[in-house]
């Protein structure tokens, strides 16, 4: 769903349609309200014993929580992608899938871990950056869907909304990269430690100025008339949630889980809606969908989290981490292609028909 935005930008619904993607109740529960799951996980991690390199082990409460999140939410949401594409009975849902080459990404991380161990921290940095870009793109897609539902076709207005989202989400990530917590993560530190405090101050001021300027433009209706709606609620929730998570947590693993559970629930609902628009349910039944998704979650996160926490050998850990990231990379590639209207025209029609079929 990384480019569900392109679904929205390719056509505008009539103004008689409601501004909600599904309905007021469903949107508030699944697209905005799913942040409650993130807040619950945030509260748990904030109160749980601190996790660091010394305490990182298979029975640490935070590690177990990440494992459960991976099995119950992240693994099942990746299965949702495959159920909606590779296992879909119609050719249109599979039309935009990448070639067999895409599966090669599963071996990139293990290969670097075994053949160029000194580069593995840079691989990890690239992986986290791709994961974060993918995550924010999901929210961007929902913002563009809301614009489409509201009949907002002004391209400059779409750019302003996009700018607000990206500035609001990139700021806390960049600020975290300038902290001691980031330095403890083992990822490459790209600026001198002596400059961190000064750079944080510059970033804070730049963010404050940029945020005020964009909000002023939106409030004044300079680019397009301001019509408060679910799009603005989503923007406020996403940006506020990202600021809160990076402000309270200091370990990348817990940050990743907390931010992503919000998206996991959104994604399940949009996939279900897509399948409904085509007159079916993912994997043929809810039970099969959940069982297969949980099986993928156990296989993926059993090694990605529990396996890494269990083994002490750095090479073995890195191989398992690299393999885990490979599964995520493949999901990012597939997800970034199959929601594009230009490559799969059935997407917009399925989502619209699914909403009308309620």
C-alpha positions in Angstrom: 0.0 0.0 0.0 3.0 2.2 -0.2 1.5 3.8 -3.3 -2.2 3.7 -2.6 -1.6 7.4 -2.9 -1.4 6.8 -6.6 -4.7 5.1 -6.5 -6.1 8.3 -5.1 -4.3 10.7 -7.4 -5.4 8.9 -10.6 -9.1 9.8 -10.2 -11.4 11.9 -8.1 -14.7 10.7 -6.7 -17.7 12.9 -7.0 -18.4 15.4 -4.3 -21.5 13.5 -3.2 -19.4 10.7 -1.7 -18.5 11.0 2.0 -15.0 12.1 2.9 -14.4 8.9 4.8 -12.6 6.1 3.0 -14.9 3.4 4.3 -17.3 5.0 6.8 -17.1 7.3 9.8 -17.1 4.4 12.2 -14.8 2.1 10.3 -12.2 4.8 9.6 -12.2 6.0 13.2 -11.7 2.4 14.4 -9.2 1.2 11.9 -7.4 4.1 10.2 -7.2 6.7 13.0 -8.2 4.6 16.1 -5.6 1.9 15.4 -3.1 4.3 17.0 -4.5 3.1 20.3 -2.7 -0.2 19.8 0.5 1.8 19.3 -0.1 3.8 22.5 -0.7 0.6 24.5 2.6 -0.9 23.2 4.3 2.5 23.9 3.1 2.4 27.5 4.3 -1.2 27.9 7.8 -0.4 26.6 8.1 2.8 28.6 7.3 0.9 31.8 9.1 -2.4 31.0 12.8 -2.9 32.1 15.2 -1.1 29.9 16.5 -3.2 27.0 20.2 -2.7 25.9 23.0 -4.8 24.6 23.7 -6.2 28.1 20.2 -7.1 28.9 19.1 -8.2 25.4 18.0 -11.8 25.7 15.1 -14.2 24.7 13.3 -13.8 28.0 13.5 -10.0 28.4 9.9 -8.6 28.6 10.5 -6.1 25.8 12.0 -8.8 23.5 9.0 -11.1 24.2 6.7 -8.2 23.4 8.4 -7.5 20.1 8.2 -11.2 19.3 4.5 -11.3 20.0 4.0 -8.1 17.9 5.9 -9.6 15.0 3.9 -12.8 15.1 0.4 -11.4 15.7 0.6 -8.2 13.7 3.7 -7.7 11.5 3.9 -11.2 10.1 0.1 -11.4 9.5 0.2 -8.0 7.6 3.0 -9.3 5.3 0.8 -12.4 4.7 -2.0 -10.0 3.8 0.2 -8.6 1.0 0.9 -12.1 -0.4 -2.7 -13.2 0.0 -3.8 -10.2 -2.0 -1.2 -10.7 -4.7 0.6 -14.0 -5.3 -2.4 -16.1 -4.0 -5.1 -14.0 -5.6 -7.3 -15.9 -8.1 -7.5 -13.0 -10.6 -4.7 -12.0 -12.9 -5.2 -8.3 -12.3 -4.3 -8.5 -8.7 -1.0 -10.2 -9.7 -0.2 -8.1 -12.7 2.2 -5.7 -11.1 4.2 -8.2 -9.1 7.9 -8.0 -9.5 9.9 -10.8 -11.2 11.6 -13.7 -9.6 14.6 -11.4 -9.1 12.8 -9.8 -6.1 13.3 -12.9 -4.0 17.1 -12.4 -4.2 16.8 -9.6 -1.6 16.4 -12.3 1.1 20.1 -13.2 0.6 21.5 -9.7 0.6 21.8 -9.3 4.4 23.2 -12.8 5.1 25.7 -12.3 2.3 26.9 -9.1 3.8 27.1 -10.6 7.3 29.2 -13.5 6.0 31.4 -11.8 3.3 31.7 -8.2 4.5 31.0 -8.1 8.2 32.4 -4.6 8.6 29.7 -3.3 6.3 26.8 -4.8 8.2 26.1 -1.8 10.4 25.6 0.2 7.1 23.3 -2.5 5.8 21.3 -2.1 9.1 21.2 1.7 8.7 19.9 1.3 5.1 17.3 -1.2 6.3 15.9 1.0 9.0 15.8 3.9 6.6 13.9 1.9 4.0 11.5 0.6 6.7 10.8 4.1 7.9 10.3 5.4 4.4 7.9 2.6 3.7 6.0 3.2 6.9 5.5 6.9 6.3 4.5 6.2 2.7 1.7 4.1 4.0 0.3 7.1 5.9 0.9 9.2 2.9 -1.3 6.8 0.9 -4.2 7.2 3.3 -3.9 11.0 3.2 -4.1 10.9 -0.6 -7.1 8.5 -0.3 -8.8 11.0 1.9 -8.1 13.8 -0.6 -9.7 11.6 -3.3 -12.8 10.9 -1.2 -13.2 14.7 -0.5 -12.8 15.6 -4.2 -9.5 17.5 -3.6 -7.7 17.5 -6.9 -5.4 20.5 -6.4 -1.9 19.1 -6.9 -0.3 21.9 -4.9 -2.6 21.1 -2.0 -1.5 17.5 -2.2 2.1 18.6 -2.1 1.4 20.8 1.0 -0.2 17.8 2.8 2.7 15.6 1.8 5.2 18.2 3.0 3.5 18.4 6.4 3.4 14.7 6.8 7.1 14.1 5.9 8.4 17.0 7.9 6.4 15.9 10.9 7.7 12.3 10.6 11.2 12.9 9.5 12.0 15.4 12.3 11.7 13.0 15.2 13.7 10.3 13.3 16.5 12.7 12.4 16.6 14.1 16.0 16.9 10.5 17.3 19.9 10.0 15.0 21.6 12.9 16.9 21.2 11.3 20.3 23.3 9.1 22.5 20.6 6.4 22.2 21.3 6.2 18.5 25.0 5.9 19.1 24.4 3.0 21.5 22.3 1.2 18.7 25.5 0.1 16.9 24.5 1.9 13.7 27.1 4.2 12.1 27.4 7.6 13.6 27.8 9.9 10.7 28.6 13.2 12.5 31.1 14.0 15.2 29.8 13.5 18.7 30.9 17.0 19.7 28.4 18.4 17.2 25.3 16.5 18.3 23.9 19.1 20.7 24.3 21.9 18.3 22.8 20.0 15.5 19.8 19.1 17.6 19.2 22.7 18.4 19.4 23.7 14.7 17.0 20.9 13.8 14.6 21.9 16.5 14.5 25.5 15.3 14.2 24.5 11.7 11.3 22.1 12.5 9.4 24.6 14.5 9.7 27.3 11.8 8.8 24.8 9.0 5.8 23.4 10.9 4.4 26.9 11.7 4.8 28.0 8.1 3.0 25.0 6.7 0.2 25.1 9.2 -0.2 28.8 8.5 -0.5 28.2 4.8 -3.1 25.5 5.4 -5.1 27.5 7.9 -5.1 30.6 5.6 -6.4 28.6 2.6 -3.6 30.0 0.5 -3.2 26.9 -1.7 -6.7 25.4 -1.4 -9.7 26.1 0.8 -9.5 24.6 4.3 -12.1 22.0 4.8 -11.4 20.2 8.1 -12.0 16.5 7.9 -10.6 13.0 8.5 -7.5 13.7 6.5 -6.5 16.4 9.0 -7.3 14.1 11.9 -5.0 11.4 10.5 -2.2 13.9 9.9 -2.4 15.1 13.5 -2.5 11.6 14.9 0.4 10.3 12.8 2.7 13.3 13.5 1.8 13.5 17.2 2.3 9.7 17.6 5.7 9.8 15.9 6.9 12.6 18.1 5.7 10.8 21.2 7.3 7.5 20.4 10.7 9.0 19.6 10.4 11.2 22.7 9.8 8.3 25.1 11.6 5.3 23.7 15.3 4.9 23.1 15.8 1.5 21.5 15.3 1.0 17.7 13.6 -2.4 18.1 10.9 -1.1 20.4 10.5 2.1 18.4 10.0 0.0 15.2 7.4 -2.2 16.8 5.5 0.6 18.4 5.3 2.7 15.2 4.5 -0.2 12.9 1.6 -1.8 14.8 -0.4 1.3 13.9 0.2 0.6 10.2 -0.3 -3.2 10.6 -3.9 -2.7 11.6 -4.6 -0.1 8.9 -3.2 -2.5 6.3 -5.3 -5.5 7.3 -8.4 -3.4 7.0 -7.5 -1.9 3.6 -6.6 -5.4 2.2 -9.9 -6.8 3.5 -11.7 -3.9 1.8 -9.9 -4.5 -1.5 -10.9 -8.2 -1.4 -14.4 -7.3 -0.5 -14.6 -5.1 -3.6 -13.8 -8.2 -5.7 -16.4 -10.3 -3.9 -14.1 -12.4 -1.8 -12.1 -12.5 1.4 -8.3 -12.9 1.7 -7.1 -16.5 1.6 -10.7 -17.7 1.2 -11.7 -17.4 4.8 -10.9 -15.4 7.9 -9.7 -18.5 9.7 -7.3 -19.5 6.9 -6.1 -15.9 6.6 -5.2 -15.8 10.3 -3.7 -19.2 10.6 -1.4 -18.7 7.6 -0.5 -15.2 8.7 0.4 -16.5 12.2 2.5 -19.3 10.7 4.5 -16.7 8.6 4.9 -14.6 11.7 6.3 -17.5 13.8 8.7 -18.5 11.1 9.8 -14.9 10.4 10.0 -13.5 13.9 11.0 -16.7 15.6 14.4 -16.2 13.9 14.4 -12.4 13.5 13.9 -11.7 17.2 14.0 -14.9 19.4 16.8 -16.4 17.4 18.9 -13.3 17.5 18.3 -12.9 21.2 19.2 -16.6 21.8 22.5 -16.8 19.9 25.6 -14.9 21.2 27.8 -15.3 18.2 27.8 -12.0 16.2 28.0 -13.6 12.8 25.0 -15.9 13.5 23.1 -13.0 14.8 23.8 -10.8 11.8 22.9 -13.6 9.4 19.5 -14.0 11.1 19.0 -10.3 11.2 19.9 -10.0 7.5 17.5 -12.8 6.6 14.7 -11.1 8.6 15.3 -7.8 6.9 15.2 -9.7 3.5 11.6 -10.7 4.2 10.8 -7.1 5.0 12.5 -5.9 1.8 10.6 -8.2 -0.4 7.3 -7.0 1.2 8.4 -3.4 0.6 9.1 -4.1 -3.1 5.8 -6.0 -3.7 3.8 -3.5 -1.7 5.3 -0.6 -3.5 4.1 -1.9 -6.9 0.8 -3.6 -6.5 -1.3 -0.7 -5.3 -0.5 1.5 -8.3 -3.4 2.2 -10.5 -1.3 2.7 -13.7 0.0 -0.9 -13.3 -3.1 -2.4 -11.7 -6.3 -0.5 -12.7 -8.4 -2.9 -10.6 -7.2 -1.3 -7.3 -9.3 1.9 -7.3 -12.4 0.1 -8.5 -12.1 -2.7 -5.9 -11.6 -0.2 -3.1 -14.6 1.9 -4.2 -16.8 -1.1 -4.8 -15.8 -2.5 -1.4 -16.8 0.7 0.3 -20.2 0.7 -1.5 -20.7 -3.0 -0.7 -20.9 -2.3 3.1 
